């Protein structure tokens, strides 16, 4: 099944003309008409940063980073911008790759956009990295300059010494030097003190490497996804086209400056946080309340204190807010819109969250991945119209993740590579100018993920999706997680929804994965995987007790599902479902633990 976007196409990204994605974020004609406004408010201190001051910081930081060393700068990007190839290599070597490791702060946004202007590529490192994971990132990307938050200096310095990074090329994100490492603020102050000649925005090209951002790494080591100036520009143009398609004029908001107020808590080292707080928030004026990291109790206080109007969500956060002991409708009385992405959100959980707001809230689901720079589709806003002027499909509550972004096209194929029909589930393939060239120096992953057919290059998403007659997409499950039991497809997501739907609400979180049957003897049985469930009890479940809950869920799911979908691997009660920072379930941890216990039993 072929799917096209119902929106008008965005402008094409020039293939042979100088561009820089910085310009589509910050140097658009409409921004000249903006009044100055409060861009960031630090949640922990209340310190504010105006947009005009932020732009001056970026300009000075670009000079501090990009000016030649002979003039007092760091010399980043002075030797030209490397071009990315589809095989994951560069047309010329990177002279300086910058690594960034920090929790959320205004300086993070300054740094990534300054490097973008200077055309020096950077790699975002997760603050949750272990020493092993950090070493993998440093070696893979060959980072030679690092900007880190002070709290991570001991870990970073130790790893940097092992891979040969010079200590004088490690800088601190903050106001002052730490242990002899100069700070970003000091570098910016040096520009002002020395009156350095501004570097400005350097020209780049469509395939110029902008930055590397690591995939979630749910299987194997994380892969470095190559975002180019072209793919980022295309993604920003898609979003701008969506905004232009809304036939309803923007309503004035009852906020101090009449603009949206959001909460910036998603980690900026992830594609979702980077996109929302460092790039897309400059499509139109808005204020962000900055949280260094997520804390549900603190978030509720900030939402209420600053009367937050817009929230960007991920499923674990929705889950925590809905089940927080202190939550009430008074926390969300100002909330008019919320969007959720990064992982599958069960419809009943979305419904519970929507009921927290005492006013009619626009709750939007979306779908995206790093390999398309940000998002591929989301539910149209009220008033959005198609290229023909007709209202776009929008059915809140029916589970749709939306329609394709402007300029995107998709195919839904079955296991044999044939198009499915309307309403049938298959694997989603995507293409468009926001699609990245590939993974950094990973030919195997590039070959598996980026495929050619019908003379076009497509991205295999690995997700099983269906579409209705309007082109609205509906998430089914993760293709690689789908089990084949006795020759039949079994969806973990389907079983999870059944367990969550128990009338007594015995569990608040659940995941299902494939495990080796406990009594497998022959090779066929050992190779086949059967479903096993790991559940987290609700208050009602804890009162009933582990044993009774397992009995109830076993009976319930067998009444609700076909026999081949039964949990032959059993049901296990655990305290918490392991998830990565963006909410994707790390099933492999649970499956490996199960298999280890199974092996231990077999030896008895």
C-alpha positions in Angstrom: 0.0 0.0 0.0 1.4 3.3 -1.0 0.7 6.3 1.2 1.4 10.0 0.4 1.1 13.0 2.6 -2.2 15.0 2.3 -0.3 18.2 3.0 1.1 20.5 0.2 4.7 19.7 -0.5 7.3 21.8 1.3 10.0 23.7 -0.6 12.8 21.3 -1.9 16.2 21.6 -0.2 18.7 22.9 -2.9 21.0 20.1 -4.0 23.8 22.3 -5.4 23.5 25.6 -3.5 25.1 26.7 -0.2 22.7 26.1 2.8 23.0 25.9 6.5 20.2 24.5 8.7 20.9 27.2 11.2 19.3 29.7 8.8 15.9 27.9 8.7 15.9 27.7 12.5 17.0 31.3 13.3 17.3 33.5 10.2 13.8 33.3 8.7 12.0 36.5 7.5 9.1 36.1 9.9 11.4 36.2 12.9 12.3 39.8 12.2 8.7 40.7 13.3 8.9 38.9 16.6 8.8 40.9 19.8 11.4 39.9 22.4 10.1 37.3 24.8 11.2 35.0 27.7 12.7 31.9 26.0 13.9 29.9 29.0 13.1 29.8 32.7 15.3 27.6 34.9 12.9 25.6 36.9 15.1 25.1 39.9 16.1 28.8 40.3 13.6 30.9 38.4 16.4 32.5 36.3 15.1 33.8 33.0 16.7 34.2 29.6 15.3 36.4 26.9 15.3 35.4 23.2 17.5 38.5 22.2 20.1 37.6 24.9 20.1 34.0 23.7 20.7 35.0 20.1 23.7 37.1 21.2 25.1 34.2 23.1 24.8 32.0 20.0 26.6 34.6 17.9 29.4 35.0 20.4 29.7 31.2 21.0 29.9 30.6 17.2 32.9 33.0 17.1 34.5 31.5 20.2 34.2 28.0 18.7 34.9 28.8 15.1 37.5 31.5 15.1 41.0 30.3 14.2 43.2 29.4 17.2 45.6 32.1 16.1 42.9 34.7 16.8 41.8 33.2 20.2 39.1 30.8 19.1 39.0 27.0 19.2 39.4 26.7 15.4 36.3 24.4 15.0 35.0 24.1 11.4 37.8 26.2 9.9 38.9 23.4 7.6 35.6 22.9 5.8 32.5 20.9 6.5 32.6 17.1 5.8 30.0 15.6 3.3 28.2 12.5 4.4 27.8 9.5 2.1 25.0 6.9 2.0 27.5 4.2 3.0 28.1 5.9 6.4 31.5 7.4 5.5 32.6 11.0 4.7 34.0 12.4 1.5 36.7 14.0 3.6 37.8 13.2 7.1 36.5 15.0 10.1 39.2 17.3 11.5 37.4 17.8 14.8 34.3 16.0 16.1 32.8 17.6 19.2 31.2 15.5 21.9 28.6 16.9 24.2 27.5 15.3 27.5 25.2 17.3 29.8 21.8 17.4 31.3 19.3 19.9 30.0 20.3 23.6 30.3 20.2 26.8 28.2 23.9 26.4 27.4 23.2 23.0 25.7 20.9 24.8 23.3 23.5 27.6 22.7 26.3 25.0 22.1 24.5 22.8 19.5 23.2 25.7 17.5 26.6 27.5 17.6 28.3 24.4 16.2 25.6 24.2 13.5 26.4 27.7 12.4 30.2 27.0 12.5 29.5 23.8 10.4 31.5 21.7 12.8 29.9 18.3 13.5 29.1 17.1 17.0 28.0 13.9 18.7 25.4 13.8 21.5 26.4 11.5 24.4 23.8 10.2 26.8 24.2 11.3 30.4 23.1 7.8 31.4 26.2 6.3 29.7 28.3 3.8 31.6 32.1 3.9 31.2 31.8 1.1 28.7 29.1 3.0 26.7 31.1 6.2 26.8 34.2 4.6 25.5 32.2 3.1 22.7 30.9 6.5 21.7 34.3 8.2 21.9 36.0 5.5 19.8 33.2 5.2 17.3 33.0 8.9 16.5 36.7 9.8 17.1 35.8 12.8 19.2 38.6 15.2 19.8 36.9 18.0 21.7 34.4 17.6 24.6 31.9 19.8 26.3 30.7 18.2 29.5 28.7 19.2 32.6 30.9 19.4 35.7 29.2 16.4 37.4 30.4 14.1 34.6 34.0 15.3 34.5 35.5 12.4 36.5 33.9 9.8 34.2 34.7 11.7 31.0 38.3 12.6 32.0 39.0 8.9 32.8 37.6 7.7 29.5 39.2 10.6 27.5 42.6 9.6 28.8 42.1 6.0 27.6 41.3 7.0 24.1 43.9 9.8 23.8 41.8 13.0 24.0 43.9 16.0 25.1 42.9 17.4 28.5 43.0 21.0 27.2 40.3 20.0 24.7 37.8 19.2 27.5 35.5 22.1 28.4 32.8 22.6 31.0 29.2 23.5 30.3 28.6 26.1 32.9 29.6 29.5 34.2 33.2 28.9 35.5 36.2 26.7 35.1 36.4 23.4 36.9 39.7 21.6 37.7 41.5 23.6 35.0 38.9 23.0 32.3 37.6 26.2 30.8 33.9 26.8 30.6 31.7 27.7 27.7 30.7 30.9 29.4 34.4 31.9 29.7 34.9 31.3 26.0 32.0 33.5 25.2 33.2 36.2 27.5 36.6 36.0 25.8 35.0 37.0 22.5 33.5 40.1 24.0 36.7 41.0 25.8 39.0 40.5 22.8 36.5 42.0 20.3 37.0 39.0 18.0 35.8 39.3 14.4 32.4 37.5 14.2 32.5 34.2 12.4 28.9 34.3 11.3 27.0 31.5 9.7 29.3 29.4 7.4 27.9 27.9 4.2 27.2 24.2 4.1 25.7 21.8 1.5 22.8 19.4 1.5 25.0 16.4 2.5 27.2 18.3 5.0 27.2 16.3 8.3 25.6 18.4 11.0 25.7 16.0 13.9 25.6 12.4 15.1 22.8 11.2 17.4 22.8 7.7 18.8 19.9 5.3 18.1 18.3 3.8 21.2 20.3 0.7 21.0 17.5 -1.7 22.0 19.4 -4.4 20.2 23.2 -4.4 20.1 25.4 -1.3 20.6 24.0 2.1 19.8 24.5 3.3 16.2 25.5 6.8 15.2 22.8 8.3 13.0 24.2 10.9 10.5 22.0 14.0 10.5 22.9 16.4 7.6 22.2 20.0 7.1 19.9 18.9 4.3 17.9 16.4 6.4 17.5 18.9 9.2 16.5 21.7 6.9 13.9 19.4 5.3 12.5 18.4 8.7 12.1 22.0 9.7 10.4 22.9 6.4 8.0 20.0 6.9 7.0 21.4 10.3 6.6 25.0 8.9 4.4 23.6 6.1 2.2 21.9 8.7 1.9 25.1 10.7 0.9 27.0 7.5 -1.8 24.4 6.7 -3.9 25.4 9.7 -6.9 27.4 8.6 -7.7 28.6 12.1 -5.9 31.8 13.2 -3.8 31.2 16.3 -5.7 32.3 19.4 -4.2 34.6 22.0 -3.2 32.6 25.1 -3.9 33.8 28.6 -0.2 33.7 29.5 1.9 36.7 30.7 3.3 37.2 27.1 0.5 35.7 25.2 2.6 32.7 24.0 2.7 29.0 24.8 4.5 27.8 27.9 6.0 24.3 27.8 8.1 22.1 30.1 11.6 21.1 28.8 12.4 17.8 30.6 13.2 15.3 27.8 16.9 14.7 27.5 18.4 16.9 24.9 20.9 14.2 23.9 17.9 12.3 22.4 16.3 13.2 19.1 13.0 14.0 20.8 14.4 16.5 23.3 16.9 18.0 20.9 14.2 18.6 18.3 11.6 20.0 20.7 13.9 22.3 22.8 16.8 23.2 20.5 15.2 23.4 17.1 11.4 23.3 16.7 10.6 25.7 19.5 12.0 28.4 17.2 9.2 28.0 14.6 7.2 30.4 16.7 7.7 32.1 20.1 7.2 30.1 23.2 8.6 29.9 26.7 10.2 26.7 28.1 10.5 25.9 31.8 13.8 24.1 31.9 14.2 20.9 34.0 17.7 19.4 34.2 16.1 16.0 34.3 12.7 14.4 34.8 11.1 14.3 38.3 7.3 13.8 38.4 6.7 15.7 41.7 8.9 18.6 40.6 7.1 18.6 37.2 3.7 18.8 38.7 4.8 21.8 40.8 6.3 23.6 37.8 3.2 22.9 35.6 1.0 24.5 38.2 3.3 27.4 39.2 4.0 28.5 35.6 0.6 27.6 34.2 2.0 25.4 31.5 -0.2 25.3 28.4 1.6 22.7 26.2 3.3 19.4 27.2 5.5 17.1 25.2 5.1 13.6 26.6 6.5 10.1 26.4 4.5 7.0 27.7 6.5 6.5 31.0 5.8 10.2 31.9 2.1 9.8 31.1 2.1 6.7 33.3 3.8 8.5 36.2 1.6 11.6 36.0 -1.7 9.6 35.8 -0.7 7.4 38.8 1.0 10.1 40.9 -0.4 10.2 44.4 -0.6 14.1 44.4 -2.0 14.6 41.0 -5.3 16.6 40.6 -7.1 18.5 37.9 -5.8 21.8 39.4 -2.3 20.9 38.1 -3.6 20.9 34.5 -6.2 23.7 34.5 -4.0 25.7 32.1 -3.1 22.8 29.7 -4.6 23.2 26.3 -2.5 20.8 24.2 -0.3 17.8 24.7 1.6 15.5 22.3 3.1 12.1 22.9 5.7 10.1 21.0 8.9 8.1 21.3 7.1 4.9 22.0 3.6 3.3 21.8 1.0 4.8 24.2 -1.9 2.5 25.1 -5.3 4.1 24.3 -6.6 3.7 27.8 -3.6 5.5 29.3 -4.1 8.4 26.8 -7.7 8.5 27.9 -6.8 8.7 31.6 -4.4 11.5 30.9 -6.9 13.5 28.9 -9.4 13.3 31.8 -6.8 15.0 34.1 -7.5 18.3 32.4 -10.6 20.2 33.5 -10.8 21.8 30.1 -11.0 20.4 26.5 -7.5 19.5 25.7 -6.0 18.7 22.3 -4.1 15.4 22.8 -2.0 14.5 19.8 -0.1 11.3 19.1 2.8 11.2 16.7 5.4 8.8 15.3 9.1 9.4 14.4 12.6 8.1 14.6 16.1 9.4 14.5 16.5 8.1 10.9 14.1 10.7 9.6 15.7 13.4 11.7 12.7 13.9 13.9 9.1 12.8 13.2 7.4 11.3 10.2 3.8 11.8 11.1 1.4 13.1 13.8 -2.2 13.8 14.2 -3.3 17.1 12.5 -4.3 19.9 14.7 -7.9 21.2 14.6 -8.4 23.3 11.5 -5.6 21.6 9.4 -6.5 21.4 5.7 -5.0 19.2 2.9 -3.5 20.3 -0.4 -7.0 20.3 -1.8 -8.3 22.5 0.9 -10.3 19.7 2.6 -10.1 19.2 6.4 -7.6 16.5 7.3 -8.5 13.3 9.0 -8.6 13.6 12.7 -10.4 11.2 15.0 -9.2 11.7 18.6 -9.4 8.5 20.6 -9.3 6.1 17.7 -5.6 5.4 18.2 -4.2 7.0 15.0 -0.6 8.2 15.1 -1.5 10.7 12.4 -0.8 11.3 8.7 2.5 11.6 7.0 4.4 14.9 7.1 4.6 17.1 4.0 6.9 15.7 1.5 7.0 12.2 3.0 5.8 9.0 1.4 5.3 5.6 2.7 4.8 2.0 1.7 3.3 -0.8 3.9 4.5 -4.2 2.8 3.9 -7.8 3.9 6.6 -10.3 4.7 7.0 -11.1 1.0 7.6 -7.5 0.1 4.1 -7.1 -1.4 1.8 -4.1 -0.8 -0.9 -4.8 1.8 -4.5 -3.6 1.4 -6.3 -0.8 3.3 -6.6 -1.8 6.9 -4.1 -4.6 6.7 -1.0 -4.7 8.9 2.5 -4.7 7.4 6.0 -3.2 7.8 6.2 0.6 7.2 8.8 1.9 4.8 9.5 5.7 4.6 11.3 8.1 2.3 11.6 11.9 2.0 14.2 14.6 2.2 14.4 14.4 6.0 15.6 10.8 5.7 19.3 10.6 6.8 22.1 9.2 4.6 22.8 6.4 7.0 24.6 5.2 10.1 28.2 6.3 10.9 30.6 3.7 9.6 28.2 0.8 9.9 27.8 -0.8 6.5 25.9 -3.8 7.9 23.2 -1.7 9.6 23.0 0.6 6.5 22.4 -2.4 4.2 19.7 -3.8 6.5 17.9 -0.5 7.2 18.1 1.5 3.9 16.9 -0.5 0.9 16.3 0.1 -2.7 13.2 -0.9 -4.7 11.2 0.7 -7.5 14.3 2.8 -8.2 14.0 4.6 -4.9 15.8 4.4 -1.5 13.6 3.6 1.4 14.0 3.4 5.2 12.8 0.1 6.8 11.2 1.3 10.1 10.8 -2.2 11.6 7.4 -1.2 12.8 4.1 -2.9 11.8 1.5 -0.3 10.8 -1.9 -0.3 9.2 -3.5 2.6 7.3 -7.2 3.5 6.7 -8.7 4.9 3.5 -7.7 8.5 4.5 -4.0 7.7 4.9 -4.1 7.9 8.7 -1.6 5.4 10.3 -2.2 3.1 13.2 0.6 1.5 15.2 0.4 -2.3 15.6 3.7 -3.4 17.1 7.4 -3.5 16.6 8.1 -6.0 13.8 11.3 -7.4 15.3 9.3 -8.1 18.5 6.5 -10.0 16.8 6.6 -13.7 17.7 5.9 -16.6 15.4 4.2 -19.3 17.5 3.2 -22.5 15.8 3.4 -20.7 12.5 1.1 -17.8 13.6 2.0 -14.2 14.2 1.6 -13.1 17.9 1.8 -9.4 18.8 3.2 -8.6 22.2 1.3 -5.3 22.2 -2.0 -7.1 21.8 -1.3 -9.3 24.9 -0.1 -6.3 26.8 -3.3 -4.4 26.1 -5.4 -7.4 27.3 -3.6 -7.7 30.6 -3.9 -3.9 31.2 -7.6 -4.2 30.4 -8.4 -6.6 33.3 -11.6 -5.2 34.9 -10.0 -5.1 38.4 -7.0 -3.0 37.1 -4.5 -5.3 38.7 -1.4 -4.0 36.9 -0.2 -0.6 36.0 2.6 -1.6 33.6 3.4 -4.6 31.5 5.6 -5.9 28.8 5.6 -9.1 26.8 8.5 -10.8 25.1 9.5 -14.1 23.5 11.3 -16.7 25.6 12.4 -20.3 25.2 9.6 -22.8 26.3 10.4 -24.2 29.7 9.9 -27.8 28.6 11.6 -27.5 25.2 13.5 -30.6 24.2 14.0 -30.8 20.4 15.7 -28.2 18.2 12.4 -26.8 16.8 11.1 -26.2 20.3 14.3 -24.6 21.4 14.3 -22.2 18.4 10.7 -21.2 18.8 9.9 -18.4 21.2 6.7 -18.2 23.2 5.2 -15.1 24.9 6.1 -14.3 28.6 4.7 -11.4 30.5 6.3 -9.2 33.1 3.9 -7.1 35.1 4.0 -4.3 37.7 1.2 -4.5 40.2 -1.3 -1.6 40.9 -2.4 -0.8 44.4 -5.3 -3.2 43.9 -2.9 -5.9 42.7 -0.7 -5.5 45.7 -3.7 -5.9 48.0 -4.6 -9.1 46.2 -1.1 -10.5 46.3 1.3 -11.8 43.7 -0.1 -15.3 43.5 -3.7 -14.4 43.1 -2.9 -11.7 40.5 -1.0 -14.3 38.4 -4.0 -16.6 38.7 -6.5 -13.9 37.7 -4.4 -12.7 34.8 -3.8 -16.2 33.5 -7.6 -16.9 33.5 -8.4 -13.5 32.0 -6.0 -13.6 29.1 -7.0 -17.2 28.2 -10.6 -16.0 28.0 -9.7 -13.0 25.9 -7.1 -14.4 23.4 -6.8 -17.3 20.9 -4.9 -20.3 22.3 -1.8 -19.7 20.3 -1.5 -16.3 21.9 -1.5 -17.6 25.4 1.4 -16.8 27.8 3.2 -20.2 27.6 6.3 -18.5 29.0 4.3 -17.5 32.1 3.6 -14.3 34.1 6.2 -12.7 36.4 5.7 -9.9 38.8 8.5 -7.3 39.0 8.9 -3.9 40.6 9.6 -1.9 37.4 9.8 -2.5 33.7 13.3 -1.5 32.5 13.2 1.3 29.9 15.7 3.5 28.2 15.5 7.3 28.8 12.9 7.9 26.1 10.5 5.2 27.3 11.3 2.3 25.0 11.1 -1.0 26.9 14.4 -2.9 27.2 12.9 -6.3 26.8 16.2 -7.9 26.3 17.2 -7.4 29.9 14.1 -9.3 31.1 14.4 -12.0 28.4 18.1 -12.6 29.2 17.3 -12.9 32.9 14.6 -15.4 32.2 16.8 -17.5 29.9 19.6 -17.5 32.6 17.1 -18.8 35.2 15.9 -21.5 32.7 19.5 -22.7 32.1 20.1 -22.8 35.8 17.0 -25.0 36.4 17.9 -27.3 33.5 21.3 -28.1 35.3 19.6 -29.2 38.5 
